[in-house]
Amino acid sequence: MTNQRIDDKVALVTGAARGIGQAIALRLAEDGANVAVLDLDADKCADTVAKIEGTGRKAIAIGADVSSRDQIYAAIDKAAEELGGFDIMVNNAGIAQVQPIAEIADGEVDSIFDINVKGVLWGIQAAAAKFKELGRGGKIINASSIAGHDGFPVLGAYSATKFAVRGLTQTAAQEYAADGITVNAYCPGIVGTDMWVEIDERFHELTGAPLGETYQKNVEGIALGRAQTPEDVADLVSFLASPGADYITGQAILTDGGMVYR
């Protein structure tokens, strides 16, 4: 895949204070974009903003709860006003939940769907509305997962949210195609981030497996023989944000080093 530059485009990345979101925000800046860095606490975005500014691009920090429709619309308005336009939306924010089906409680379902599904839905709506207001097309890129292609034990609620993201992605791609808006999703595998530390610790609590064992066993199942890095994920998002992906829409693309095969 040959990327093309996105000089002076404006992107917003949710969940960008650390991990995959930070890597995506920085990569888009390296590709030429000015970036709005969004997380629940704007102060925690300072490191990402500083790294982006170090590339010579503009960056702003935005504090917002992705489960709030109004806050996401306001965040995109702010990004467009302060950075001079709006072209790329990356709905990256998400949380994990490790729980057997029999033990999932009502409030736990609500919390993970609020962030992982509603957060993507509001991001799609708000981004598409802004693109139309500005009289241009744009790119919407959503976070799914290998767990959005295959269900995994004790990740039932999480898997359900990531399957939902695939459905939203496919539907939005069809509804917005006539407006010049593409909608795609990226599906990471085993990434060495704080989320996987949480998953590993929860497996330890549920099964008694030694700390680190669950993570290591999953890594051993990767065909390419190593854990994924946030930068690996950012490489795919970089392509989907570029003109080189203009004829791709409605896809949920696996980037997992060889775990799930479609």
Residue, then its C-alpha position, 0 to 999 in steps of 0.5 A: m500500500t503506497n500512502q500519499r501525503i495529507d498535508d494541511k488536512v485536519a484530523l480528530v483522533t479520539g482516545a489519543a492521550r496514549g497507546i494506539g490513539q497517540a500513535i495514530a495522532l502522531r502518524l497523521a501529523e507526520d503525514g502532514a495533518n494538523v490534529a485535534v487530540l481528544d480524550l476524557d481529560a484534556d490535560k492528559c493529551a499534553d504529551t501527544v500535543a507536544k509530540i505533534e508540535g515537534t513535527g512542525r504540525k498544529a495540534i490542540a487538546i480537547g477534553a470530551d466524553v465520547s459517549s456524549r453526542d453533544q460533546i462530540y459535535a462540540a469537539i468537531d466544531k472546535a477542531a474545525e474552527e481552531l485548525g481551519g477545516f475538517d477532513i479526517m475522523v478517527n473514532n479510536a476511543g474504547i475500553a475492554q471488559v473481561q467477564p464470562i457471559a454468565e457474570i456480565a451485569d446490566g451496568e457493565v453492558d451499558s458502560i462498554f456499549d456507551i463508549n465503544v459503540k455510541g462513541v463511534l456512532w456519534g463520531i460518524q454522525a458528527a463528522a459526516a455533518k461537518f463534512k457536509e457543512l463544509g461542502r466536502g467529502g472526508k474520511i471516517i475511520n473506526a476502531s474495531s478488533i479481531a474480536g469484531h471478526d471472531g468472538f473470544p471467550v470471556l470477551g463477550a461484551y467487548s466482542a459484541t461492541k466490536f461486531a457492532v462497529r463493523g455493522l455501523t461502518q458498513t452501513a455508514a459507508q453506504e449511506y454517505a458514499a454519495d457525499g464523497i465520505t468513506v467509512n472504514a474500520y481497522c481491526p488490531g490484534i494483540v497490541g502491547t498497551d495498557m488495555w492488554v495489561e488489564i485483560d491479562e490481569r483479569f484473566h489472572e483473577l478469573t482463572g489463576a493463570p500467572l500474570g503475563e501468561t495469557y498475553q504471552k500465549n496469545v502472542e505465540g499464536i501470531a503468525l509473524g511471531r511478535a506482539q503488535t505495536p501501536e505504530d503497526v496499527a497507525d500504519l494502517v490508519s495512515f493509509l486509510a486516511s490517505p488519497g491512496a484509500d479513496y476507493i476503499t469504503g465499508q471495510a473492516i481491515l485486519t491488522d493482526g500479524g496473522m491471527v484471524y484469516r478472512 
